[in-house]
């Protein structure tokens, strides 16, 4: 199966490392220091923010009034999306921020290249949205490459460049269990939308499935010929997408990790490392070192529901 439509979104002057969504458009963060908002129908883009370093991570806080930007140097920028201005520039990490995710109770977690997970509370302020630091959790000697919250909020998983995956309690963030992870380092995570199952990807190019409650390994699949940089389940729960340094994105059955599609250069895909992906309105969005964002129209019969 190959998606039946491909749209290339071009305009960044550096690699694209992060993706998100806001107001029906796609957000992209780049090594050129900008965050852009793309219209998927027209391909037009608007620059929402510019910072002084490469953008490694981004997220929008609920109810959608703040854009959070993590940079290669460890800076965390808070952008008021209504006023289009910066309200905070925070420096809690000594190295790059690789992922920013929303947690329950208006909290936000950042995975740092210094091995620390920082946890913040988002709040409204007369001068615009703000973040207050709640905790800093030193979890690894190496980089923390990803953090993901389970759909029900019970668990928060953190991928370590040391290899292990740390599964924390979603409320108090105490360690629930530690998974063996991947040889060479764990780099990406995704929780199954309807099951207590965590998927992890590593520098070893393998996908692994784990039971959230007791850490039992469920499945393992040799998936890519390079590190797996991003994972995302379609909301319907039947399809998993993976992005890799090997210049491909792939689709897999969610339950058995059976291959469904290979999205590479011959299919209209990326010519360099694929760094990020997300699902939006039935389309798979990918981004890579070739400075492009690509929207793939995936047939509804492929992703399904339930």
Number of C-alpha atoms within 10 A of each C-alpha: 12 15 17 10 13 17 17 18 19 15 12 20 14 19 25 31 27 30 26 20 17 15 9 12 17 21 25 29 30 28 22 18 23 22 28 21 23 22 15 20 8 9 13 13 19 11 12 17 20 18 17 13 17 24 32 27 29 28 23 22 20 13 7 14 18 28 24 23 30 32 27 22 19 25 22 25 23 25 25 22 19 11 12 13 15 20 18 16 17 15 13 18 24 15 18 26 33 25 26 27 21 21 22 13 10 14 19 23 23 30 31 34 25 20 25 25 26 20 23 19 18 20 15 11 10 6 9 19 22 22 24 13 15 12 14 15 13 13 22 22 13 16 26 32 27 28 27 24 24 21 15 12 14 16 26 24 30 28 31 31 24 21 22 21 28 20 26 19 16 19 13 8 16 13 15 17 15 15 20 13 25 24 15 16 24 31 32 30 28 24 24 22 20 14 14 16 20 25 24 27 32 30 22 19 24 20 23 21 26 20 16 22 13 11 17 12 16 13 14 16 15 12 22 23 15 18 25 31 27 27 25 23 23 22 19 16 18 20 23 25 25 30 30 27 21 19 22 26 30 18 26 21 18 21 15 13 19 14 16 15 16 19 21 17 13 9 14 14 25 25 17 20 24 32 26 28 26 23 21 19 12 17 21 21 24 31 31 28 21 18 23 25 31 22 26 23 18 19 15 11 7 17 22 14 12 9
